[in-house]
Amino acid sequence: MASDRRRRPMDNIIRLRRRRELSPTVTESEPPRAPKRWFGTTTILLGGFALLMLAGGGLLTLPVAHHGSGFTAMETAFFTSVSAVTVTGLTVVETPVYWSTFGQAVIFVLMLVGGLGFMVLSTFILLLIGQRATLEERLLTRGLMRDTVGVDQMQGLRQISRAVIGIVFLLYAAGTAIFFWQIHNMEELSDLNSVWHSLFLSVSSFNNAGFNIIPEVPGGSVTRFISDPTLLITMTVLTMLGGLGWVFMVDVFRQRRFARFSLDTKLVLVTSVSLWVLGAAVLYVAELANDDALSWVDKGVGAVFQSVSGRTAGFAIMDFGEVKDVTKSTFSGLMFIGGAAGSVAGGIKVATFAVLMAAVVSSLKGRAHAEAFGREIHQSQLHRALTVAVLGLGLIVVSATVLTTLEPEIPFLDIIFDTVSAIGTTGASTGIISDTGLASKILLMVLMYVGRLGPVALALALAPEEDPAVYRYAQESVKIG
């Protein structure tokens, strides 16, 4: 027996641990630190816009900012400031009549900074002083840059920032030269005033701001130029370029052929042209066809100009308060769509609308995924587009309901039109804003602020980053239709 208990060469000895050896080992570790997002790039964007609006409103309240004596009412000054920073163009008072040269200069600076975009401008300044964005800021702002600027990396944004400033100012200069050539013979303007008015109009046109300081005539902001095709065409081109964005322009310049364009560029181009044609056709048939005072050239140019401007800029050759209901409803839809991502225009963006339409067409064809131009659109982008559209539509419904309650004497279609104009930062108006109360003006200011920054920017600023799903629920069908 003793010899059997001896260890043999191939035997394995298993020893059980004693109870004291099996006791758990307790270690202390610091809890993971939550990222400090209070001073992230997105928060700086939101706060920067708000501070710029406050500073502009404070300057516009000063007696030197307007013709006459005394301080400007707070609601008028801050409404104008918010409208300028968000490049909307909605006004409480007539810009060329009420504001002095100093006030007009303040509005000019506000819409210049707001048009270029606080994000691009601040990033450009950071480049000049040698600072670099942190990895945390890159992660927090990636989604925002993809949706608003069209790039995924900070390096891409920096490269665009270097180029866009020079390109935009060249366009400003070209527009100023053409406008000066057209208005320098106006009796009420000297040569120096003509240069100032031309520069203001050029910046306002490209930035889709809708502000104009050239003396007006009744009927619209640029009604006096309805028979000046050169000036209207120049404004149309600048508004188009500003509403399409620099990312679109760079892609078109580099590729030069439609087949080589990116899917985003193709969607933006085809959808924008379709919307311009739709708006021009409605305007021509409903408003301009029976105007015997205009030639067919003036009617055609005017229809195209108003279609382009009415969707993103807000310049008007007609009084939208007097147009037919079909025109108001059509342009309410066009303003809701707005311009392209990465542009100075607002709205839910053309690509958002195009993605939704591609999903509808693909569904009618029996396709399982949204497709366009031989490419499949990622499901996450479809979800994002649907979210933005539903949030925007819900905001319009709620805001219009509140405004109707506050202003029961104003026609509902006019309220819808101006509400969409504020959210889409377009600036076209039926003329009801000056008749609204303080509460309504405050609501419109909030809508312009939210419409400019967009639901995506607000969601990124207030919500944490999405965690990848580790599980999926069982699928079940629901009844549709």
DONUZA-268046 format. One record per residue (C-alpha): residue number from 1; x, y, z. Coordinates in steps of 0.1 Angstrom, whole numbers, plus 2048, in hexadecimal, padded with zeros to 3 digits. Layout:
<kollums>
KOLLUM vofi  xx  yy  zz
KOLLUM  NUM   X   Y   Z
...
</kollums>
This chain:
<kollums>
KOLLUM vofi  xx  yy  zz
KOLLUM    1 800 800 800
KOLLUM    2 81C 818 808
KOLLUM    3 82C 812 7E7
KOLLUM    4 80B 81A 7D5
KOLLUM    5 809 83C 7E6
KOLLUM    6 82A 846 7D9
KOLLUM    7 82A 85E 7BC
KOLLUM    8 82F 84E 79A
KOLLUM    9 83F 85F 77D
KOLLUM   10 81F 864 769
KOLLUM   11 808 86D 787
KOLLUM   12 7F8 88F 78A
KOLLUM   13 7F3 89C 7AD
KOLLUM   14 7D5 8B4 7B2
KOLLUM   15 7D5 8C8 7D1
KOLLUM   16 7B5 8D9 7DE
KOLLUM   17 7BA 8FC 7EC
KOLLUM   18 7B3 902 810
KOLLUM   19 795 918 81A
KOLLUM   20 7AA 936 823
KOLLUM   21 7BB 935 801
KOLLUM   22 799 936 7F0
KOLLUM   23 78E 957 800
KOLLUM   24 788 973 7E7
KOLLUM   25 7A3 98E 7E1
KOLLUM   26 795 9B1 7E6
KOLLUM   27 7A5 9CD 7D2
KOLLUM   28 79D 9F2 7CF
KOLLUM   29 79A A04 7AE
KOLLUM   30 790 A27 7A5
KOLLUM   31 76E A2A 793
KOLLUM   32 771 A34 76E
KOLLUM   33 770 A59 769
KOLLUM   34 754 A66 754
KOLLUM   35 760 A7C 737
KOLLUM   36 75C AA1 73F
KOLLUM   37 747 AAE 723
KOLLUM   38 73D ACF 731
KOLLUM   39 758 AE0 71D
KOLLUM   40 758 ACA 6FF
KOLLUM   41 758 AD8 6DB
KOLLUM   42 732 AD3 6D8
KOLLUM   43 72B AE6 6F8
KOLLUM   44 742 B02 6EC
KOLLUM   45 72F B03 6CB
KOLLUM   46 70E B07 6DE
KOLLUM   47 71B B20 6F7
KOLLUM   48 72E B33 6DC
KOLLUM   49 70F B39 6C8
KOLLUM   50 6FC B44 6E7
KOLLUM   51 718 B5D 6F2
KOLLUM   52 71A B6B 6CF
KOLLUM   53 6F4 B71 6CF
KOLLUM   54 6F6 B82 6F1
KOLLUM   55 713 B98 6E6
KOLLUM   56 702 BA2 6C6
KOLLUM   57 6E1 BA9 6D7
KOLLUM   58 6F2 BBF 6F1
KOLLUM   59 703 BD4 6D6
KOLLUM   60 6E3 BD8 6C2
KOLLUM   61 6D1 BE6 6E0
KOLLUM   62 6E9 C04 6E1
KOLLUM   63 6DC C26 6D4
KOLLUM   64 6F8 C27 6BA
KOLLUM   65 6EB C07 6AA
KOLLUM   66 6CB C17 69D
KOLLUM   67 6BD C37 68E
KOLLUM   68 6AD C4C 6A9
KOLLUM   69 6B3 C50 6CE
KOLLUM   70 6B1 C39 6EC
KOLLUM   71 6B8 C14 6EF
KOLLUM   72 6A9 BF9 6D8
KOLLUM   73 690 BE2 6E8
KOLLUM   74 6A0 BC2 6F5
KOLLUM   75 688 BAB 6E2
KOLLUM   76 690 BBD 6C1
KOLLUM   77 6B6 BBE 6C7
KOLLUM   78 6B9 B9A 6D2
KOLLUM   79 6A1 B8C 6B7
KOLLUM   80 6B6 B9D 69D
KOLLUM   81 6D6 B90 6AC
KOLLUM   82 6CA B6C 6AE
KOLLUM   83 6BD B6F 68A
KOLLUM   84 6DF B7B 67E
KOLLUM   85 6F4 B62 691
KOLLUM   86 6DF B45 684
KOLLUM   87 6DF B55 661
KOLLUM   88 6B9 B53 661
KOLLUM   89 6AF B76 655
KOLLUM   90 68E B7A 668
KOLLUM   91 68A B9E 674
KOLLUM   92 674 BB2 68B
KOLLUM   93 67D BD4 67B
KOLLUM   94 688 BDE 658
KOLLUM   95 6AE BD9 658
KOLLUM   96 6B8 BF6 640
KOLLUM   97 69F C0E 651
KOLLUM   98 6A3 C08 676
KOLLUM   99 6C7 BFF 67B
KOLLUM  100 6E4 C18 678
KOLLUM  101 705 C10 667
KOLLUM  102 713 C04 688
KOLLUM  103 6F5 BED 68D
KOLLUM  104 6F8 BE0 66A
KOLLUM  105 71D BD9 670
KOLLUM  106 714 BC5 68F
KOLLUM  107 6FB BB1 67B
KOLLUM  108 715 BAC 660
KOLLUM  109 72E B9D 678
KOLLUM  110 715 B87 689
KOLLUM  111 709 B77 668
KOLLUM  112 72D B74 65C
KOLLUM  113 737 B60 67A
KOLLUM  114 717 B4D 67B
KOLLUM  115 718 B45 656
KOLLUM  116 73B B37 656
KOLLUM  117 732 B22 674
KOLLUM  118 73E B25 697
KOLLUM  119 74E B03 696
KOLLUM  120 762 B09 677
KOLLUM  121 76D B2C 682
KOLLUM  122 777 B21 6A5
KOLLUM  123 78B B03 697
KOLLUM  124 79C B1B 67F
KOLLUM  125 7A6 B32 69C
KOLLUM  126 7B3 B14 6B0
KOLLUM  127 7C9 B0B 693
KOLLUM  128 7D7 B2E 692
KOLLUM  129 7E1 B2E 6B7
KOLLUM  130 7EF B0B 6B5
KOLLUM  131 7D7 AF8 6CB
KOLLUM  132 7CB AD5 6C4
KOLLUM  133 7AB AC4 6CB
KOLLUM  134 7AC AA7 6E4
KOLLUM  135 7A3 A83 6DC
KOLLUM  136 784 A86 6F2
KOLLUM  137 778 AA4 6DE
KOLLUM  138 77D A92 6BE
KOLLUM  139 768 A75 6C9
KOLLUM  140 74D A8C 6D7
KOLLUM  141 74A AA1 6B7
KOLLUM  142 74F A86 69C
KOLLUM  143 729 A81 698
KOLLUM  144 723 AA7 697
KOLLUM  145 73E AAD 67D
KOLLUM  146 731 A90 667
KOLLUM  147 70E A9F 667
KOLLUM  148 716 AC4 665
KOLLUM  149 737 AC7 653
KOLLUM  150 73A AA6 641
KOLLUM  151 75B A98 64E
KOLLUM  152 763 A7E 669
KOLLUM  153 785 A89 675
KOLLUM  154 792 AA9 685
KOLLUM  155 7AD AAA 66B
KOLLUM  156 794 AAC 64F
KOLLUM  157 782 AC8 661
KOLLUM  158 7A3 ADB 665
KOLLUM  159 7AB AD7 640
KOLLUM  160 789 AE4 637
KOLLUM  161 78D B01 64F
KOLLUM  162 7AD B0C 63E
KOLLUM  163 79D B0C 61B
KOLLUM  164 77A B17 622
KOLLUM  165 783 B39 630
KOLLUM  166 796 B43 611
KOLLUM  167 77C B35 5F9
KOLLUM  168 75F B46 60A
KOLLUM  169 770 B68 60C
KOLLUM  170 778 B65 5E7
KOLLUM  171 753 B5F 5E0
KOLLUM  172 74B B7D 5F7
KOLLUM  173 762 B93 5E2
KOLLUM  174 754 B87 5C1
KOLLUM  175 731 B8D 5CC
KOLLUM  176 739 BAF 5DA
KOLLUM  177 749 BBA 5B8
KOLLUM  178 72A BAF 5A4
KOLLUM  179 711 BBE 5BC
KOLLUM  180 725 BDF 5BC
KOLLUM  181 724 BE0 596
KOLLUM  182 6FE BDC 598
KOLLUM  183 6F5 BF5 5B4
KOLLUM  184 710 C10 5B3
KOLLUM  185 6F9 C26 59D
KOLLUM  186 6DD C26 5B6
KOLLUM  187 6D4 C4A 5BF
KOLLUM  188 6D1 C45 5E5
KOLLUM  189 6F4 C34 5E7
KOLLUM  190 716 C44 5E5
KOLLUM  191 734 C2F 5D8
KOLLUM  192 740 C27 5FC
KOLLUM  193 71C C1D 606
KOLLUM  194 719 C08 5E7
KOLLUM  195 739 BF4 5F1
KOLLUM  196 72B BEF 614
KOLLUM  197 709 BE4 607
KOLLUM  198 718 BCD 5ED
KOLLUM  199 72F BBC 607
KOLLUM  200 711 BB8 61F
KOLLUM  201 6FB BA9 604
KOLLUM  202 717 B92 5F8
KOLLUM  203 71D B84 61B
KOLLUM  204 6F8 B81 622
KOLLUM  205 6F2 B6F 601
KOLLUM  206 70D B55 605
KOLLUM  207 705 B50 62A
KOLLUM  208 6E1 B4C 621
KOLLUM  209 6D9 B66 63C
KOLLUM  210 6BE B7A 62A
KOLLUM  211 6C8 B9B 638
KOLLUM  212 6C9 BB9 621
KOLLUM  213 6D1 BDE 628
KOLLUM  214 6CB BEC 606
KOLLUM  215 6AC C03 608
KOLLUM  216 68E BEE 602
KOLLUM  217 66D BF2 5F0
KOLLUM  218 64C BE2 5FC
KOLLUM  219 647 BBE 5F3
KOLLUM  220 667 BAC 5FD
KOLLUM  221 68C BB0 607
KOLLUM  222 699 BB3 5E3
KOLLUM  223 679 BBB 5D0
KOLLUM  224 68A BD9 5C0
KOLLUM  225 6A2 BC2 5AD
KOLLUM  226 687 BAB 59E
KOLLUM  227 690 BB9 57B
KOLLUM  228 6B6 BB7 581
KOLLUM  229 6BE B93 575
KOLLUM  230 6E4 B98 57A
KOLLUM  231 6E0 BA0 59F
KOLLUM  232 6C7 B85 5A5
KOLLUM  233 6DB B6B 593
KOLLUM  234 6FA B75 5A8
KOLLUM  235 6E6 B72 5C8
KOLLUM  236 6D9 B51 5BC
KOLLUM  237 6FB B42 5B6
KOLLUM  238 709 B4E 5D7
KOLLUM  239 6EB B40 5E9
KOLLUM  240 6EE B1F 5D7
KOLLUM  241 713 B1C 5E0
KOLLUM  242 70D B25 604
KOLLUM  243 6F0 B0D 607
KOLLUM  244 703 AF0 5F7
KOLLUM  245 722 AF4 60D
KOLLUM  246 747 AF3 608
KOLLUM  247 749 ACD 60B
KOLLUM  248 732 ACA 5ED
KOLLUM  249 746 AE4 5DA
KOLLUM  250 767 AD3 5E1
KOLLUM  251 75A AB1 5D5
KOLLUM  252 74C AC0 5B5
KOLLUM  253 76C AD3 5AE
KOLLUM  254 782 AB4 5B4
KOLLUM  255 76D A9A 5A2
KOLLUM  256 75D AAF 586
KOLLUM  257 748 A92 57A
KOLLUM  258 727 A87 588
KOLLUM  259 730 A62 587
KOLLUM  260 74E A69 59E
KOLLUM  261 73B A7E 5B8
KOLLUM  262 736 A6F 5DA
KOLLUM  263 713 A62 5E3
KOLLUM  264 70D A80 5F9
KOLLUM  265 716 A98 5DD
KOLLUM  266 6FF A86 5C5
KOLLUM  267 6E2 A86 5DD
KOLLUM  268 6E7 AAB 5E5
KOLLUM  269 6EA AB6 5C1
KOLLUM  270 6CC AA2 5B3
KOLLUM  271 6B5 AAA 5D1
KOLLUM  272 6BF ACF 5D1
KOLLUM  273 6B8 AD3 5AC
KOLLUM  274 697 AC2 5AF
KOLLUM  275 68C AD8 5CC
KOLLUM  276 697 AF8 5B9
KOLLUM  277 683 AED 59B
KOLLUM  278 665 AE5 5B0
KOLLUM  279 666 B07 5C2
KOLLUM  280 66B B1A 5A2
KOLLUM  281 64E B08 591
KOLLUM  282 636 B0F 5AE
KOLLUM  283 641 B34 5AF
KOLLUM  284 63E B39 58A
KOLLUM  285 61C B29 587
KOLLUM  286 60C B36 5A7
KOLLUM  287 61C B59 5A9
KOLLUM  288 62F B66 58B
KOLLUM  289 61D B58 56C
KOLLUM  290 601 B72 56D
KOLLUM  291 617 B90 575
KOLLUM  292 616 BA4 555
KOLLUM  293 62F BBE 562
KOLLUM  294 64C BA6 55F
KOLLUM  295 65C B97 540
KOLLUM  296 660 B71 53D
KOLLUM  297 685 B75 544
KOLLUM  298 67E B87 565
KOLLUM  299 663 B6E 56E
KOLLUM  300 67B B50 568
KOLLUM  301 699 B5F 57A
KOLLUM  302 682 B6B 596
KOLLUM  303 673 B49 59A
KOLLUM  304 695 B38 59C
KOLLUM  305 6A3 B52 5B4
KOLLUM  306 685 B50 5CB
KOLLUM  307 685 B2A 5CA
KOLLUM  308 6AA B29 5D4
KOLLUM  309 6A8 B45 5ED
KOLLUM  310 687 B3C 5FC
KOLLUM  311 693 B19 606
KOLLUM  312 6B3 B24 619
KOLLUM  313 6BA B4A 618
KOLLUM  314 69A B5D 61C
KOLLUM  315 69F B79 603
KOLLUM  316 67D B81 5F2
KOLLUM  317 672 B92 5D2
KOLLUM  318 64E B8E 5DE
KOLLUM  319 63A B91 5FE
KOLLUM  320 635 B6F 60C
KOLLUM  321 618 B7D 621
KOLLUM  322 605 B82 601
KOLLUM  323 60D B63 5ED
KOLLUM  324 5F5 B46 5E8
KOLLUM  325 5F2 B2A 601
KOLLUM  326 602 B11 5E9
KOLLUM  327 621 B26 5E9
KOLLUM  328 622 B29 60E
KOLLUM  329 61D B03 613
KOLLUM  330 637 AFA 5F8
KOLLUM  331 652 B11 606
KOLLUM  332 64B B05 62A
KOLLUM  333 655 AE3 61E
KOLLUM  334 673 AF0 60B
KOLLUM  335 67F B04 629
KOLLUM  336 67B AE5 63F
KOLLUM  337 693 AD2 629
KOLLUM  338 6AC AEF 627
KOLLUM  339 6D0 AEC 619
KOLLUM  340 6EC AD3 619
KOLLUM  341 700 AC7 637
KOLLUM  342 71F ADB 63D
KOLLUM  343 70F AFA 62E
KOLLUM  344 703 B1B 63D
KOLLUM  345 6DF B11 637
KOLLUM  346 6C8 B01 651
KOLLUM  347 6AB AE8 64F
KOLLUM  348 6AD AC3 653
KOLLUM  349 6C6 AC3 636
KOLLUM  350 6C2 AB7 612
KOLLUM  351 6D5 A97 618
KOLLUM  352 6BE A8E 634
KOLLUM  353 69F A92 61E
KOLLUM  354 6B1 A80 601
KOLLUM  355 6B9 A62 618
KOLLUM  356 694 A60 623
KOLLUM  357 688 A61 5FF
KOLLUM  358 6A2 A47 5F5
KOLLUM  359 694 A30 611
KOLLUM  360 671 A36 604
KOLLUM  361 67A A2E 5E0
KOLLUM  362 68E A0F 5EB
KOLLUM  363 671 A03 600
KOLLUM  364 659 A07 5E2
KOLLUM  365 671 9F2 5CE
KOLLUM  366 671 9D7 5E8
KOLLUM  367 695 9DD 5F2
KOLLUM  368 6A0 9D5 616
KOLLUM  369 6B8 9F2 618
KOLLUM  370 6B7 A16 60D
KOLLUM  371 6CA A1A 5EC
KOLLUM  372 6D3 A37 5D5
KOLLUM  373 6EA A3A 5B7
KOLLUM  374 6F6 A16 5BA
KOLLUM  375 700 A1A 5DE
KOLLUM  376 6F0 A0D 5FE
KOLLUM  377 6EA A27 61A
KOLLUM  378 6F4 A1B 63C
KOLLUM  379 6D7 A13 653
KOLLUM  380 6E5 A2A 66F
KOLLUM  381 6E4 A48 657
KOLLUM  382 6C0 A40 64E
KOLLUM  383 6B7 A3F 674
KOLLUM  384 6C9 A60 679
KOLLUM  385 6B7 A70 65C
KOLLUM  386 696 A64 668
KOLLUM  387 69E A71 68B
KOLLUM  388 6A7 A93 67F
KOLLUM  389 688 A96 669
KOLLUM  390 670 A8A 684
KOLLUM  391 680 AA1 69E
KOLLUM  392 67E ABF 686
KOLLUM  393 65A AB7 67D
KOLLUM  394 650 AB3 6A1
KOLLUM  395 661 AD4 6AB
KOLLUM  396 64D AE6 690
KOLLUM  397 62C AD7 69B
KOLLUM  398 631 ADF 6C0
KOLLUM  399 63E B02 6B8
KOLLUM  400 623 B0B 6A0
KOLLUM  401 609 AFF 6B9
KOLLUM  402 617 B15 6D4
KOLLUM  403 61A B33 6BC
KOLLUM  404 5F6 B2E 6B2
KOLLUM  405 5EB B2F 6D6
KOLLUM  406 5FF B4E 6DD
KOLLUM  407 5F5 B60 6BC
KOLLUM  408 5D1 B53 6B4
KOLLUM  409 5CA B70 69C
KOLLUM  410 5E6 B66 684
KOLLUM  411 5DD B4D 668
KOLLUM  412 5EA B2A 670
KOLLUM  413 5FC B26 64E
KOLLUM  414 60F B46 654
KOLLUM  415 61A B39 676
KOLLUM  416 625 B18 666
KOLLUM  417 638 B2B 64B
KOLLUM  418 64B B41 664
KOLLUM  419 651 B25 67D
KOLLUM  420 661 B0F 662
KOLLUM  421 675 B2E 656
KOLLUM  422 683 B32 67A
KOLLUM  423 68B B0E 67F
KOLLUM  424 69A B0B 65C
KOLLUM  425 6AD B2C 661
KOLLUM  426 6A0 B38 640
KOLLUM  427 693 B5B 647
KOLLUM  428 675 B5C 62F
KOLLUM  429 657 B6B 642
KOLLUM  430 632 B73 63D
KOLLUM  431 638 B92 651
KOLLUM  432 627 B87 671
KOLLUM  433 645 B89 689
KOLLUM  434 642 BAF 68F
KOLLUM  435 61E BA8 69B
KOLLUM  436 627 B8D 6B3
KOLLUM  437 62C B91 6D9
KOLLUM  438 64B B8C 6EE
KOLLUM  439 644 B67 6F6
KOLLUM  440 641 B5F 6D1
KOLLUM  441 661 B72 6C8
KOLLUM  442 674 B5F 6E3
KOLLUM  443 667 B3E 6D6
KOLLUM  444 672 B47 6B3
KOLLUM  445 694 B50 6C0
KOLLUM  446 697 B2E 6D0
KOLLUM  447 68C B1E 6B0
KOLLUM  448 6A7 B30 69C
KOLLUM  449 6C1 B26 6B5
KOLLUM  450 6B6 B01 6B5
KOLLUM  451 6B2 B01 690
KOLLUM  452 6D4 B0E 689
KOLLUM  453 6E7 AF6 6A0
KOLLUM  454 6D1 AD8 697
KOLLUM  455 6C2 ABB 6AA
KOLLUM  456 6E2 AA7 6A4
KOLLUM  457 6F8 AC1 6B5
KOLLUM  458 6E1 AC4 6D3
KOLLUM  459 6DF A9E 6D6
KOLLUM  460 705 A9B 6D6
KOLLUM  461 709 AB7 6EF
KOLLUM  462 6EF AA9 708
KOLLUM  463 6F1 A83 704
KOLLUM  464 70E A6B 708
KOLLUM  465 71E A58 6EC
KOLLUM  466 70C A39 6E0
KOLLUM  467 718 A18 6ED
KOLLUM  468 719 9FB 6D4
KOLLUM  469 6FC 9E4 6D9
KOLLUM  470 707 9C2 6E8
KOLLUM  471 6E5 9B2 6E2
KOLLUM  472 6C7 9B4 6CC
KOLLUM  473 6A2 9AD 6D3
KOLLUM  474 68E 992 6C1
KOLLUM  475 67D 9A0 6A2
KOLLUM  476 658 9A2 69F
KOLLUM  477 643 9B1 682
KOLLUM  478 62A 9CD 686
KOLLUM  479 60E 9D7 66F
KOLLUM  480 617 9F4 657
KOLLUM  481 5FD A05 641
</kollums>
